[in-house]
Each structure stands twice: as structure tokens, then as C-alpha cells.
Amino acid sequence: MKIGILGGGQLGRMLIQSALKYDDQFYTLDPASDAPCNNISHFTQGSFNDYETVLNFGKDKDVVTIEIEHVNADALAELEKQGVKVVPNAAIIKTIQQKILQKEFYKTHDIPSPEFQVVWDSDEKIMMPLPFVQKMNTGGYDGKGVQVIKTEEDYQHLWKEASVIESLVDIDKELSVIVARNENGETNIFPVTEMVADPKLNLLDFNVCPVLLTEDTQRQIDLITEKFLNAVNSPGLFAIELFLDKEGKIWVNETAPRLHNSGHQSQEGNTNSQFEQMYRVVKNLPLADTDAITYSGMLNLVGAEGYAGKVLYEGMEEVLKLPETYIHLYGKTETKPGRKMGHINVLADSREELMEKLVKVKSMVRVIAE
């Protein structure tokens, strides 16, 4: 099959790397000439936000998928009309890529998500009590487009554009669950992972799997995934980000209609990875089993503060000496502060051992510039 991917970043790269054991042709579209997919696919430089560019890119493909949601969904809808398979479908991409529509989707389908108010322009009065979270309607990812407004003084920092104003959850844990559905309606769910964020960068720092959850917490998550998969009406792989609050209630933070950073540890930690599963979804093949093999975790390799330019990975040789430790680099030649450049997966026999290993590896390696 000729499989087209909108976006040529690391998620597409790892999807292609995983699928190279099969017999398909991969085509990617990305505005950056040095995108991570440029040398492992039939690469086209161009905007995945431009209607005509996406239409021309996709019209001769058997299937088109995404590795970033901020794409031209109208062009994908036209491709569907022309008989090109789009996974996930254009309708759910359009819903999820707009925070306002995404929140209304949860409300319509009785999926628990924090209380919210829609603000279309700067003149609207905000009714949500402080503190609250502002999420820009479009364009946000990796902590961008999201801010917490805590005090009256913070009102001056409000973005003057369409947003979701959301009540602030008193978070105990941040969790993620990756679900998959193929065209035949077969579904599969990965074990829940816990996400530990870097408070400064607002980026995922570690993720850990499996997570010790109470029966009630797991039941709430199971109900959410069931409702989501019934409501989504599309094949696809979706990462549902969750909050567990301090009273034991689970809330949906947001959903990504694609491969996700919180599933990277599945490359070595699960019987099959999220990338293998995504390939099977795109091809409408039987879904892979996803059981956790052992305790697994991931840490992001991000550009260090104060360094920009040609990337240099400090400490990698020492990391390579460690058992059950796996380096994944993204093929990005230029680093800058906070930029995701790769990740490292670690396996262990217990959660305690896993956390010790992750902290140790994090202390050993830095992403700097030459």
C-alpha cells in the first residue's frame, strides 16, 4: 500500500521504522526540509495546513494518516469523498484539533471532563472562578497554548483569542491510556501509564507503566475508554490524557488522535508497541496484543537551557553500557532549549527500581550543542 503521513516528525519516523518489516511504501509531508522522516520515506516538503497541498499529496495514496493533528481537515474530508481512506477520519480530526469542539464532544457523550466555559473573544466575561486553565482553541501542543490563571493580576496575561476556560483540577496523578480501533470495529487498550511532567518546561519528563490503580480508578478509566470508543465512530489510535484528582475522580484532560509521547515505553515494555498498533489500524489488520511485559518507563531527551545549534549528546556512551536501557534518537540535527530530540526507555522488575534507573539515566545525559 501507498501510505501517506501528514507530518514528518519523530512519531512518523518511529511508525515507519516499526513498519519497515512489512511491505508498504511510506510518503510524508512536512514543511521542514530536514524533518525526521525526510530520509526514511518518500518525502515532500510542504505545508500540511494548506488545502491544495494536502489534497495533491493525498490523492494518489491508498490511505492517509497523521502524526500531528494540526492539519487541514477540510482537505482530508475532500480526499475521503474522492475515495482515499483517511485514518482517523476527517470528522474526528476536526473535532479534536479544536479544543472547544473537543470539550463539547466529551459533554455530549457523557465523558467526564472538567467544567468549562467557551470564550470566543476578549470582550466576553469569564464566569469561571479562580484559579482556572486557559486553553487556546487551536494550535496548542507540548504545553504550548495552555496557561494557568491563578490570581486577579494574572488576568492581564489572558490570550485574546478563542479559548476554553476550564476549572483547575486538584491533580494527584496524570495518567494516559492509548486506545485503538480498526475499521472492523475491533478495539484494544494499552495498560495505563503515569505521566510525570517537568514543571518548568510543561513537558512530559518520565512515563511509567504499569500503574498501581485502585479497582475504582481502573473502573472509571474502563468506562471512559468504552464511551470514547463507542462515540468516536472512526478507526484510529488515540491517546486519552487523564487527571486523577485527590478525591479519586478521573477526568479527561484532552485526547490526541495519533501516536503519543506517553506511549513510547511500549517499544520495549509491551508485547507490541503503539507504533505496531498504529500500523495495524492504518492497514485494518487484526490488532496486536499490548500486555505489559515488565515495568517500563521513558524519559524525554530535550535540549538543555542555554544551548542552540548542532546537537551534541553528552553522556550517551555511559548510558549505552547500562542493561535494559534503550536509546531512541529522532534524527534532528539542530537542538534548542526544550526541543524534543529523542527518548530513552528503561525496563525494571519493580516500580521502585524503575524510578531509580530513570533518575540515574536522566542525571547522566545532556542534550547540548557543539
C-alpha distance (Angstrom), angle and dihedral (degrees) to the residues before:
residue distance angle dihedral
M1 . . .
K2 3.78 . .
I3 3.80 103.3 .
G4 3.80 118.2 -168.7
I5 3.81 121.8 -159.8
L6 3.80 122.7 -163.9
G7 3.79 103.2 -142.5
G8 3.78 127.9 34.9
G9 3.79 100.0 -145.7
Q10 3.79 132.8 119.9
L11 3.80 95.2 -72.4
G12 3.79 91.1 57.5
R13 3.79 90.3 43.6
M14 3.80 93.1 54.6
L15 3.80 91.5 44.3
I16 3.81 89.8 54.7
Q17 3.82 92.2 43.6
S18 3.80 89.5 53.9
A19 3.82 93.1 46.1
L20 3.81 97.4 47.7
K21 3.80 87.9 93.7
Y22 3.81 87.1 68.6
D23 3.80 129.7 63.5
D24 3.80 109.3 -104.1
Q25 3.79 138.0 114.6
F26 3.80 117.4 -121.1
Y27 3.80 124.4 -153.6
T28 3.79 123.6 -174.2
L29 3.82 135.0 -167.4
D30 3.79 121.6 -157.7
P31 3.82 135.7 148.5
A32 3.82 93.3 -131.6
S33 3.80 115.4 82.6
D34 3.82 90.7 -151.4
A35 3.82 96.2 46.3
P36 3.82 113.9 150.4
C37 3.84 91.4 -106.9
N38 3.80 95.9 51.2
N39 3.81 95.8 97.6
I40 3.81 101.3 36.4
S41 3.80 100.2 49.1
H42 3.79 143.0 35.7
F43 3.79 92.3 -80.6
T44 3.81 128.5 -155.2
Q45 3.78 120.6 -172.9
G46 3.79 109.5 -141.4
S47 3.78 145.9 101.5
F48 3.80 118.5 -69.6
N49 3.83 86.3 -160.9
D50 3.82 94.1 61.4
Y51 3.82 114.6 95.1
E52 3.80 98.4 -145.6
T53 3.81 93.7 41.7
V54 3.81 92.4 53.3
L55 3.81 91.6 43.8
N56 3.80 92.8 51.3
F57 3.79 92.1 44.0
G58 3.79 94.4 51.5
K59 3.79 104.9 36.9
D60 3.82 96.7 87.9
K61 3.83 96.6 39.9
D62 3.79 126.5 102.2
V63 3.79 91.2 -141.4
V64 3.81 135.4 3.9
T65 3.78 123.4 -155.6
I66 3.82 136.2 168.5
E67 3.78 139.1 -124.0
I68 3.83 92.9 -173.2
E69 3.80 125.2 38.5
H70 3.80 97.8 -145.2
V71 3.78 94.2 90.3
N72 3.80 135.2 119.9
A73 3.80 101.7 -81.0
D74 3.82 92.6 -179.6
A75 3.80 89.8 62.3
L76 3.80 89.6 49.0
A77 3.81 89.7 52.2
E78 3.81 89.6 52.9
L79 3.80 90.5 49.2
E80 3.81 88.5 53.9
K81 3.80 89.2 53.5
Q82 3.80 88.7 52.2
G83 3.80 91.0 54.6
V84 3.80 100.9 -99.5
K85 3.80 113.2 137.3
V86 3.83 111.7 -123.7
V87 3.83 119.5 -163.8
P88 2.96 117.1 -135.4
N89 3.78 93.9 19.5
A90 3.79 122.3 -107.3
A91 3.80 93.6 -110.5
I92 3.81 96.0 59.7
I93 3.81 92.1 42.0
K94 3.80 88.9 54.0
T95 3.81 90.8 48.5
I96 3.79 96.0 48.3
Q97 3.82 97.2 41.4
Q98 3.82 89.1 62.5
K99 3.80 112.4 63.4
I100 3.81 91.6 -154.0
L101 3.81 93.5 55.1
Q102 3.80 90.2 42.0
K103 3.81 92.2 55.1
E104 3.80 91.4 46.8
F105 3.83 88.9 50.3
Y106 3.82 89.7 57.4
K107 3.80 91.4 47.2
T108 3.81 93.3 48.6
H109 3.79 92.7 50.4
D110 3.82 96.9 42.1
I111 3.81 93.4 -114.4
P112 3.83 108.9 154.3
S113 3.79 111.6 -112.6
P114 3.83 129.4 153.3
E115 3.80 118.0 -81.3
F116 3.79 112.2 -89.5
Q117 3.78 147.8 -176.7
V118 3.79 125.5 -150.1
V119 3.81 115.4 -132.8
W120 3.80 115.9 -170.3
D121 3.82 99.8 178.3
S122 3.79 141.4 8.5
D123 3.83 94.2 -98.2
E124 3.78 94.9 66.0
K125 3.78 116.8 104.1
I126 3.78 114.3 -119.7
M127 3.79 109.9 -129.9
M128 3.80 98.3 -178.6
P129 3.82 113.5 104.7
L130 3.79 120.4 -119.9
P131 2.95 132.0 -61.9
F132 3.80 101.2 47.4
V133 3.80 140.5 149.0
Q134 3.80 123.7 -117.0
K135 3.80 116.1 -152.4
M136 3.78 118.9 -174.8
N137 3.79 111.2 -126.0
T138 3.81 94.8 -124.3
G139 3.78 140.1 16.7
G140 3.78 102.4 29.8
Y141 3.81 124.6 133.3
D142 3.82 139.9 140.7
G143 3.79 91.7 24.6
K144 3.80 94.1 -47.7
G145 3.78 116.8 124.1
V146 3.82 92.2 26.6
Q147 3.80 126.9 98.2
V148 3.79 137.8 163.3
I149 3.81 117.6 -128.3
K150 3.80 106.7 -156.7
T151 3.82 107.0 163.0
E152 3.79 141.5 26.3
E153 3.81 87.9 -103.3
D154 3.81 89.7 58.6
Y155 3.81 90.3 64.1
Q156 3.81 88.1 83.7
H157 3.82 88.3 66.2
L158 3.82 95.0 56.2
W159 3.79 113.7 127.2
K160 3.79 111.2 -118.0
E161 3.77 97.6 -134.0
A162 3.79 142.3 82.9
S163 3.80 108.3 -55.8
V164 3.75 147.8 156.6
I165 3.80 113.0 -115.7
E166 3.79 105.9 -155.0
S167 3.79 133.6 -175.1
L168 3.80 113.3 -107.9
V169 3.80 113.1 -111.0
D170 3.81 118.6 -139.8
I171 3.80 92.2 -126.2
D172 3.79 123.9 -149.6
K173 3.83 96.1 169.6
E174 3.80 137.4 -0.9
L175 3.80 110.5 -137.5
S176 3.78 136.8 180.0
V177 3.77 133.5 -159.5
I178 3.80 123.1 -170.2
V179 3.79 116.1 -150.6
A180 3.78 130.1 -173.3
R181 3.79 134.8 -162.4
N182 3.79 128.7 179.6
E183 3.80 128.9 -154.8
N184 3.79 91.1 -94.5
G185 3.81 89.5 61.3
E186 3.81 94.6 -109.2
T187 3.81 111.2 146.6
N188 3.79 136.1 -164.6
I189 3.79 133.2 -179.5
F190 3.80 128.6 -153.4
P191 3.81 120.0 -135.8
V192 3.81 112.2 -88.7
T193 3.80 116.9 -92.8
E194 3.79 128.4 -155.8
M195 3.79 116.7 -132.0
V196 3.79 119.8 -149.0
A197 3.80 111.0 -164.4
D198 3.79 130.9 -149.9
P199 3.83 100.3 -120.9
K200 3.80 93.1 -151.2
L201 3.80 99.4 49.1
N202 3.84 96.0 29.5
L203 3.82 86.0 -134.6
L204 3.76 130.1 127.0
D205 3.81 107.6 -87.4
F206 3.83 103.1 178.6
N207 3.75 134.0 -2.8
V208 3.78 122.8 -159.3
C209 3.79 132.1 -163.1
P210 2.97 138.2 -135.1
V211 3.80 103.2 27.4
L212 3.79 123.2 -153.2
L213 3.80 103.4 -123.2
T214 3.78 132.6 172.7
E215 3.80 117.8 -112.0
D216 3.80 89.2 -109.6
T217 3.82 93.5 52.1
Q218 3.81 91.9 48.5
R219 3.81 89.9 47.8
Q220 3.82 90.9 53.4
I221 3.82 90.9 50.0
D222 3.82 91.8 47.4
L223 3.79 90.1 52.6
I224 3.82 91.7 49.3
T225 3.81 92.8 50.2
E226 3.81 91.0 47.3
K227 3.81 92.2 51.0
F228 3.80 92.0 45.0
L229 3.79 95.6 49.4
N230 3.81 90.7 47.3
A231 3.81 92.2 48.8
V232 3.80 101.5 41.2
N233 3.82 95.6 72.0
S234 3.80 92.7 -163.9
P235 3.77 140.4 92.0
G236 3.77 111.9 -113.4
L237 3.77 148.8 105.8
F238 3.80 113.2 -94.3
A239 3.81 132.0 -173.6
I240 3.79 111.1 -148.9
E241 3.80 111.0 -160.4
L242 3.80 112.8 -151.6
F243 3.79 139.7 -168.5
L244 3.80 121.4 -147.3
D245 3.79 105.2 -159.0
K246 3.78 125.8 -150.4
E247 3.80 91.6 -99.6
G248 3.80 92.2 57.3
K249 3.82 98.1 -102.6
I250 3.83 121.1 138.1
W251 3.81 119.4 -139.5
V252 3.80 130.0 -177.4
N253 3.79 109.9 -121.5
E254 3.81 97.0 -175.8
T255 3.78 142.6 -48.1
A256 3.79 131.1 -121.8
P257 3.84 114.6 -152.0
R258 3.79 92.0 -146.6
L259 3.77 147.4 40.7
H260 3.78 111.9 -41.2
N261 3.79 143.2 -151.7
S262 3.81 90.1 -122.4
G263 3.82 90.3 65.0
H264 3.78 99.9 53.9
Q265 3.80 95.2 100.0
S266 3.82 87.5 64.3
Q267 3.82 88.1 77.8
E268 3.80 90.4 80.7
G269 3.80 103.2 3.1
N270 3.81 101.2 60.8
T271 3.78 134.3 52.7
N272 3.82 86.7 -111.3
S273 3.80 130.0 12.4
Q274 3.78 130.1 -123.8
F275 3.83 86.7 -108.4
E276 3.80 93.0 57.5
Q277 3.80 88.4 47.4
M278 3.80 93.0 49.7
Y279 3.79 90.8 51.4
R280 3.78 90.4 52.2
V281 3.81 91.5 48.6
V282 3.80 91.8 51.0
K283 3.81 91.2 49.3
N284 3.83 93.7 40.7
L285 3.79 90.9 -123.2
P286 3.81 126.3 151.0
L287 3.79 107.2 -72.1
A288 3.79 119.4 -107.0
D289 3.79 124.9 -114.9
T290 3.79 110.7 -106.1
D291 3.82 106.7 -167.8
A292 3.79 118.3 151.5
I293 3.81 110.4 -107.5
T294 3.79 95.0 -162.2
Y295 3.81 138.7 -35.3
S296 3.77 109.0 -46.1
G297 3.77 136.4 176.2
M298 3.76 142.9 175.6
L299 3.76 136.5 -148.0
N300 3.78 124.0 -162.6
L301 3.79 120.7 -124.2
V302 3.79 104.3 -141.0
G303 3.76 131.5 173.3
A304 3.81 112.1 -88.1
E305 3.79 121.6 -119.8
G306 3.78 113.7 -90.6
Y307 3.80 96.7 23.7
A308 3.79 127.7 104.2
G309 3.77 129.4 156.6
K310 3.79 137.7 47.0
V311 3.80 106.3 10.0
L312 3.80 124.2 -111.4
Y313 3.81 121.2 -175.8
E314 3.78 109.4 -147.0
G315 3.82 118.0 -156.7
M316 3.81 98.4 12.0
E317 3.80 95.3 127.1
E318 3.80 90.7 58.7
V319 3.81 91.0 47.6
L320 3.82 89.9 52.0
K321 3.81 89.1 60.5
L322 3.82 92.1 61.4
P323 3.82 120.4 98.1
E324 3.80 120.7 -119.1
T325 3.80 91.2 12.3
Y326 3.81 120.0 127.1
I327 3.80 127.5 -167.8
H328 3.81 121.4 -151.6
L329 3.81 116.9 -175.4
Y330 3.79 122.3 -171.3
G331 3.79 102.3 -142.6
K332 3.80 93.9 -112.7
T333 3.79 110.8 148.5
E334 3.81 98.3 -168.0
T335 3.79 124.6 60.1
K336 3.79 130.7 -163.9
P337 3.81 132.6 171.6
G338 3.80 111.5 -64.2
R339 3.82 96.0 3.5
K340 3.80 114.8 140.3
M341 3.80 106.7 -120.0
G342 3.79 101.5 164.5
H343 3.78 144.0 -44.9
I344 3.79 140.2 -120.5
N345 3.80 123.7 -137.8
V346 3.79 122.0 -153.8
L347 3.82 131.9 -168.9
A348 3.82 127.2 -155.5
D349 3.81 143.1 163.8
S350 3.81 95.8 -117.3
R351 3.78 139.9 19.2
E352 3.81 90.9 -111.6
E353 3.80 92.2 53.7
L354 3.80 90.3 45.0
M355 3.80 93.9 53.9
E356 3.81 91.0 47.5
K357 3.80 90.4 52.2
L358 3.80 93.5 47.0
V359 3.80 93.0 49.8
K360 3.81 90.4 47.1
V361 3.81 94.0 50.0
K362 3.80 91.4 46.4
S363 3.83 89.5 55.0
M364 3.82 91.4 50.6
V365 3.79 102.5 54.5
R366 3.81 135.8 55.4
V367 3.79 131.4 -179.9
I368 3.81 106.3 -138.4
A369 3.81 136.9 150.0
E370 3.77 132.2 -103.0
